[in-house]
Amino acid sequence: MTTQDDRLEFEAHKRKQALALGEDKAVFAQSLDMLTALDRYDYSYLWSWMGVPIIQMPADIMATQEVIWETKPDVIIETGVARGGSVLFMASLLEVMGKGKVIGVDIDIRAHNREAIESHPMSKRVVLIEGGSADEDTLTKVRAEIPPGARVMVVLDSDHSRDHVLAECRAYGDLVTEGCYLVVADTLVGHVSEENAPKKRSKLWFAGNEPLSALRDYMAETDAFEVNEVLNGKLVLSSSPGGYIRRKSR
Ligand SMILES: C[S@@+](CC[C@H](N)C(=O)[O-])C[C@H]1O[C@@H](n2cnc3c(N)ncnc32)[C@H](O)[C@@H]1O
Protein backbone atom coordinates (compact mmCIF):
# COMPACT_ATOMS: atom_id res chain seq x y z
CA MET A 1 0.00 0.00 0.00
CA THR A 2 1.35 3.43 -0.90
CA THR A 3 0.89 6.21 1.61
CA GLN A 4 1.08 9.87 0.86
CA ASP A 5 3.74 11.99 2.61
CA ASP A 6 1.49 14.42 4.52
CA ARG A 7 4.13 16.13 6.67
CA LEU A 8 3.85 19.54 5.03
CA GLU A 9 0.08 19.46 5.31
CA PHE A 10 0.33 18.29 8.94
CA GLU A 11 2.68 21.16 9.86
CA ALA A 12 0.50 23.71 8.04
CA HIS A 13 -2.52 22.51 10.01
CA LYS A 14 -0.63 22.76 13.33
CA ARG A 15 0.43 26.31 12.47
CA LYS A 16 -3.09 27.37 11.51
CA GLN A 17 -4.61 25.90 14.67
CA ALA A 18 -1.94 27.38 16.96
CA LEU A 19 -2.50 30.84 15.47
CA ALA A 20 -6.29 30.44 15.83
CA LEU A 21 -5.88 29.28 19.44
CA GLY A 22 -3.76 32.38 20.15
CA GLU A 23 -6.71 34.52 19.04
CA ASP A 24 -9.26 32.67 21.19
CA LYS A 25 -9.77 34.92 24.21
CA ALA A 26 -12.45 32.67 25.71
CA VAL A 27 -10.10 29.67 25.82
CA PHE A 28 -7.35 31.86 27.30
CA ALA A 29 -9.76 33.02 30.03
CA GLN A 30 -10.68 29.39 30.77
CA SER A 31 -7.00 28.51 30.92
CA LEU A 32 -6.37 31.37 33.36
CA ASP A 33 -9.22 30.13 35.57
CA MET A 34 -7.82 26.59 35.46
CA LEU A 35 -4.30 27.78 36.27
CA THR A 36 -5.60 29.84 39.20
CA ALA A 37 -7.37 26.72 40.51
CA LEU A 38 -4.29 24.53 39.93
CA ASP A 39 -2.09 26.98 41.78
CA ARG A 40 -3.94 26.07 44.98
CA TYR A 41 -2.14 22.73 44.61
CA ASP A 42 1.22 24.35 43.70
CA TYR A 43 0.84 22.68 40.32
CA SER A 44 4.04 24.13 38.82
CA TYR A 45 6.00 22.68 41.76
CA LEU A 46 4.81 19.10 41.25
CA TRP A 47 7.19 18.02 38.45
CA SER A 48 10.76 16.75 38.12
CA TRP A 49 13.23 16.48 35.26
CA MET A 50 15.47 13.40 35.49
CA GLY A 51 14.86 13.23 39.24
CA VAL A 52 15.32 16.94 40.06
CA PRO A 53 12.43 19.35 40.80
CA ILE A 54 11.60 21.64 37.85
CA ILE A 55 9.32 24.56 38.68
CA GLN A 56 7.56 24.80 35.34
CA MET A 57 4.28 24.05 33.67
CA PRO A 58 4.55 21.06 31.30
CA ALA A 59 3.53 23.23 28.32
CA ASP A 60 6.50 25.54 28.93
CA ILE A 61 8.89 22.60 29.08
CA MET A 62 7.57 21.46 25.69
CA ALA A 63 7.84 24.96 24.22
CA THR A 64 11.41 25.33 25.46
CA GLN A 65 12.28 21.93 24.02
CA GLU A 66 10.86 23.03 20.65
CA VAL A 67 12.94 26.21 20.48
CA ILE A 68 16.14 24.53 21.66
CA TRP A 69 15.80 21.78 19.08
CA GLU A 70 14.90 24.27 16.34
CA THR A 71 17.68 26.77 17.06
CA LYS A 72 20.48 24.51 18.39
CA PRO A 73 22.10 27.06 20.73
CA ASP A 74 25.65 26.51 22.03
CA VAL A 75 25.02 28.44 25.23
CA ILE A 76 21.78 28.76 27.18
CA ILE A 77 21.76 31.23 30.05
CA GLU A 78 19.04 30.81 32.65
CA THR A 79 18.51 33.29 35.47
CA GLY A 80 16.71 31.57 38.34
CA VAL A 81 18.07 28.08 39.05
CA ALA A 82 16.09 27.15 42.21
CA ARG A 83 16.43 23.36 42.67
CA GLY A 84 18.04 22.89 39.26
CA GLY A 85 15.44 21.01 37.20
CA SER A 86 15.26 23.54 34.40
CA VAL A 87 19.02 23.92 33.93
CA LEU A 88 19.36 20.12 33.90
CA PHE A 89 16.45 19.79 31.46
CA MET A 90 18.11 22.16 29.00
CA ALA A 91 21.51 20.55 29.61
CA SER A 92 20.03 17.15 28.74
CA LEU A 93 18.87 18.49 25.37
CA LEU A 94 22.34 19.92 24.71
CA GLU A 95 23.80 16.55 25.67
CA VAL A 96 21.60 14.84 23.06
CA MET A 97 22.85 17.42 20.53
CA GLY A 98 26.41 16.69 21.64
CA LYS A 99 27.44 20.27 22.35
CA GLY A 100 27.10 23.34 24.50
CA LYS A 101 26.43 24.36 28.08
CA VAL A 102 23.81 25.93 30.30
CA ILE A 103 24.89 28.85 32.48
CA GLY A 104 22.63 28.92 35.54
CA VAL A 105 22.57 32.18 37.50
CA ASP A 106 20.94 32.49 40.90
CA ILE A 107 21.30 34.90 43.79
CA ASP A 108 21.10 32.01 46.26
CA ILE A 109 22.34 28.56 45.23
CA ARG A 110 21.72 26.53 48.36
CA ALA A 111 24.23 23.81 49.25
CA HIS A 112 21.77 20.92 48.83
CA ASN A 113 20.59 22.26 45.45
CA ARG A 114 24.17 22.75 44.25
CA GLU A 115 24.95 19.19 45.37
CA ALA A 116 21.94 17.78 43.47
CA ILE A 117 22.95 19.65 40.31
CA GLU A 118 26.68 18.97 40.50
CA SER A 119 26.21 15.24 41.13
CA HIS A 120 23.73 14.82 38.26
CA PRO A 121 24.75 13.01 35.03
CA MET A 122 23.96 16.22 33.07
CA SER A 123 26.13 18.44 35.29
CA LYS A 124 28.99 18.32 32.79
CA ARG A 125 26.95 20.71 30.65
CA VAL A 126 26.09 23.11 33.51
CA VAL A 127 28.02 26.10 34.89
CA LEU A 128 26.58 27.71 38.02
CA ILE A 129 27.15 31.36 38.84
CA GLU A 130 25.92 32.71 42.16
CA GLY A 131 24.95 36.38 42.21
CA GLY A 132 22.21 38.87 41.46
CA SER A 133 21.40 38.32 37.79
CA ALA A 134 21.45 42.01 36.88
CA ASP A 135 24.59 42.83 38.89
CA GLU A 136 27.58 43.93 36.84
CA ASP A 137 30.01 41.45 38.39
CA THR A 138 27.59 38.58 37.65
CA LEU A 139 27.23 39.78 34.06
CA THR A 140 31.02 39.90 33.70
CA LYS A 141 31.22 36.25 34.84
CA VAL A 142 28.40 35.25 32.47
CA ARG A 143 29.99 36.97 29.47
CA ALA A 144 33.33 35.28 30.24
CA GLU A 145 31.61 31.88 29.86
CA ILE A 146 30.40 32.58 26.29
CA PRO A 147 32.85 31.37 23.64
CA PRO A 148 33.34 33.64 20.58
CA GLY A 149 30.80 32.89 17.84
CA ALA A 150 28.49 30.89 20.13
CA ARG A 151 24.78 30.81 19.42
CA VAL A 152 23.19 32.10 22.62
CA MET A 153 19.69 31.67 24.07
CA VAL A 154 18.47 33.23 27.34
CA VAL A 155 15.70 32.27 29.79
CA LEU A 156 14.75 34.84 32.45
CA ASP A 157 13.14 33.13 35.44
CA SER A 158 14.43 34.89 38.56
CA ASP A 159 12.91 37.86 40.42
CA HIS A 160 9.65 38.53 38.57
CA SER A 161 9.23 42.22 39.49
CA ARG A 162 8.86 44.53 36.49
CA ASP A 163 12.03 46.56 37.15
CA HIS A 164 14.21 43.49 37.64
CA VAL A 165 12.94 41.73 34.51
CA LEU A 166 13.37 44.92 32.47
CA ALA A 167 16.96 45.24 33.76
CA GLU A 168 17.53 41.59 32.79
CA CYS A 169 16.02 42.11 29.31
CA ARG A 170 18.37 45.03 28.74
CA ALA A 171 21.42 43.16 30.07
CA TYR A 172 20.81 39.71 28.59
CA GLY A 173 18.84 40.65 25.45
CA ASP A 174 22.06 41.85 23.78
CA LEU A 175 23.66 38.45 24.40
CA VAL A 176 20.97 36.58 22.43
CA THR A 177 22.20 35.79 18.93
CA GLU A 178 20.35 35.94 15.63
CA GLY A 179 17.49 33.45 15.32
CA CYS A 180 17.78 32.43 18.99
CA TYR A 181 15.24 33.05 21.73
CA LEU A 182 14.85 35.25 24.76
CA VAL A 183 12.30 33.59 27.03
CA VAL A 184 10.67 35.83 29.61
CA ALA A 185 9.07 33.45 32.09
CA ASP A 186 5.92 33.98 34.14
CA THR A 187 4.30 36.49 31.79
CA LEU A 188 1.02 34.92 32.88
CA VAL A 189 1.17 37.05 36.03
CA GLY A 190 0.45 40.04 33.79
CA HIS A 191 -3.05 38.62 33.38
CA VAL A 192 -3.68 38.10 37.10
CA SER A 193 -5.43 40.63 39.33
CA GLU A 194 -4.12 41.41 42.81
CA GLU A 195 -7.12 39.61 44.28
CA ASN A 196 -6.31 36.40 42.33
CA ALA A 197 -2.53 36.55 42.78
CA PRO A 198 -1.09 33.51 44.61
CA LYS A 199 -0.75 34.54 48.26
CA LYS A 200 1.52 31.71 49.43
CA ARG A 201 4.60 32.93 47.52
CA SER A 202 7.34 34.85 49.31
CA LYS A 203 6.62 37.80 47.02
CA LEU A 204 3.29 38.87 45.61
CA TRP A 205 3.22 39.71 41.88
CA PHE A 206 0.22 40.79 39.86
CA ALA A 207 -0.60 42.82 36.74
CA GLY A 208 1.57 45.94 36.53
CA ASN A 209 4.64 44.77 38.44
CA GLU A 210 5.59 41.57 36.65
CA PRO A 211 7.39 40.11 33.61
CA LEU A 212 4.77 40.89 30.95
CA SER A 213 4.92 44.62 31.78
CA ALA A 214 8.72 44.46 31.57
CA LEU A 215 8.57 42.61 28.25
CA ARG A 216 6.14 45.15 26.78
CA ASP A 217 8.41 48.03 27.87
CA TYR A 218 11.45 46.25 26.46
CA MET A 219 9.75 45.55 23.12
CA ALA A 220 8.83 49.25 22.95
CA GLU A 221 12.47 50.26 23.20
CA THR A 222 14.01 47.70 20.82
CA ASP A 223 13.12 46.31 17.42
CA ALA A 224 15.69 43.51 17.74
CA PHE A 225 13.12 40.84 18.61
CA GLU A 226 9.92 39.44 17.14
CA VAL A 227 7.19 37.48 18.88
CA ASN A 228 6.76 33.90 17.67
CA GLU A 229 2.98 33.99 17.30
CA VAL A 230 2.66 30.29 16.45
CA LEU A 231 4.51 29.14 19.55
CA ASN A 232 2.90 31.69 21.84
CA GLY A 233 -0.52 30.93 20.35
CA LYS A 234 -0.50 27.42 21.77
CA LEU A 235 0.80 28.51 25.18
CA VAL A 236 -2.36 27.98 27.15
CA LEU A 237 -1.98 26.14 30.47
CA SER A 238 1.41 27.85 30.47
CA SER A 239 3.20 30.28 32.80
CA SER A 240 4.76 32.18 29.94
CA PRO A 241 2.26 33.04 27.16
CA GLY A 242 3.74 35.72 24.89
CA GLY A 243 7.11 35.26 26.60
CA TYR A 244 8.97 33.59 23.72
CA ILE A 245 10.64 36.19 21.49
CA ARG A 246 13.22 35.57 18.76
CA ARG A 247 16.13 37.79 17.76
CA LYS A 248 15.75 39.03 14.19
CA SER A 249 18.59 39.20 11.67
CA ARG A 250 20.95 42.04 12.53
C1 LIG B 1 11.00 30.57 39.95
S1 LIG B 1 12.52 30.12 40.70
C2 LIG B 1 13.37 29.44 39.30
C3 LIG B 1 12.78 28.14 38.84
C4 LIG B 1 13.66 27.36 37.89
N1 LIG B 1 13.98 28.10 36.71
C5 LIG B 1 12.96 26.08 37.51
O1 LIG B 1 12.32 26.04 36.44
O2 LIG B 1 13.03 25.08 38.23
C6 LIG B 1 13.26 31.67 40.95
C7 LIG B 1 14.72 31.68 41.40
O3 LIG B 1 15.21 33.01 41.18
C8 LIG B 1 16.16 33.32 42.16
N2 LIG B 1 16.32 34.78 42.24
C9 LIG B 1 15.51 35.68 42.86
N3 LIG B 1 15.98 36.93 42.70
C10 LIG B 1 17.11 36.83 41.97
C11 LIG B 1 18.05 37.76 41.46
N4 LIG B 1 17.93 39.07 41.68
N5 LIG B 1 19.08 37.30 40.71
C12 LIG B 1 19.23 35.97 40.48
N6 LIG B 1 18.38 35.04 40.93
C13 LIG B 1 17.33 35.45 41.66
C14 LIG B 1 15.63 32.66 43.44
O4 LIG B 1 16.70 32.43 44.34
C15 LIG B 1 14.96 31.40 42.89
O5 LIG B 1 15.85 30.29 43.00
The ligand as an SDF file (V2000), in Angstrom:
LIG
                    3D

 27 29  0  0  0  0  0  0  0  0999 V2000
   11.0040   30.5720   39.9530 C   0  0  0  0  0  0  0  0  0  0  0  0
   12.5240   30.1200   40.6960 S   0  0  0  0  0  0  0  0  0  0  0  0
   13.3700   29.4380   39.2990 C   0  0  0  0  0  0  0  0  0  0  0  0
   12.7850   28.1430   38.8430 C   0  0  0  0  0  0  0  0  0  0  0  0
   13.6580   27.3560   37.8930 C   0  0  0  0  0  0  0  0  0  0  0  0
   13.9750   28.1030   36.7070 N   0  0  0  0  0  0  0  0  0  0  0  0
   12.9610   26.0800   37.5100 C   0  0  0  0  0  0  0  0  0  0  0  0
   12.3200   26.0420   36.4390 O   0  0  0  0  0  0  0  0  0  0  0  0
   13.0280   25.0840   38.2330 O   0  0  0  0  0  0  0  0  0  0  0  0
   13.2550   31.6730   40.9520 C   0  0  0  0  0  0  0  0  0  0  0  0
   14.7160   31.6790   41.4040 C   0  0  0  0  0  0  0  0  0  0  0  0
   15.2110   33.0120   41.1820 O   0  0  0  0  0  0  0  0  0  0  0  0
   16.1620   33.3230   42.1610 C   0  0  0  0  0  0  0  0  0  0  0  0
   16.3230   34.7850   42.2360 N   0  0  0  0  0  0  0  0  0  0  0  0
   15.5100   35.6800   42.8620 C   0  0  0  0  0  0  0  0  0  0  0  0
   15.9780   36.9250   42.7010 N   0  0  0  0  0  0  0  0  0  0  0  0
   17.1130   36.8290   41.9650 C   0  0  0  0  0  0  0  0  0  0  0  0
   18.0500   37.7630   41.4590 C   0  0  0  0  0  0  0  0  0  0  0  0
   17.9350   39.0720   41.6840 N   0  0  0  0  0  0  0  0  0  0  0  0
   19.0800   37.2970   40.7120 N   0  0  0  0  0  0  0  0  0  0  0  0
   19.2320   35.9740   40.4830 C   0  0  0  0  0  0  0  0  0  0  0  0
   18.3790   35.0370   40.9330 N   0  0  0  0  0  0  0  0  0  0  0  0
   17.3330   35.4550   41.6590 C   0  0  0  0  0  0  0  0  0  0  0  0
   15.6350   32.6610   43.4380 C   0  0  0  0  0  0  0  0  0  0  0  0
   16.7010   32.4270   44.3400 O   0  0  0  0  0  0  0  0  0  0  0  0
   14.9630   31.3950   42.8850 C   0  0  0  0  0  0  0  0  0  0  0  0
   15.8460   30.2850   43.0010 O   0  0  0  0  0  0  0  0  0  0  0  0
  1  2  1  0
  2  3  1  0
  2 10  1  0
  3  4  1  0
  4  5  1  0
  5  6  1  0
  5  7  1  0
  7  8  2  0
  7  9  1  0
 10 11  1  0
 11 12  1  0
 11 26  1  0
 12 13  1  0
 13 14  1  0
 13 24  1  0
 14 15  1  0
 14 23  1  0
 15 16  2  0
 16 17  1  0
 17 18  1  0
 17 23  2  0
 18 19  1  0
 18 20  2  0
 20 21  1  0
 21 22  2  0
 22 23  1  0
 24 25  1  0
 24 26  1  0
 26 27  1  0
M  CHG  2   2   1   9  -1
M  END
$$$$
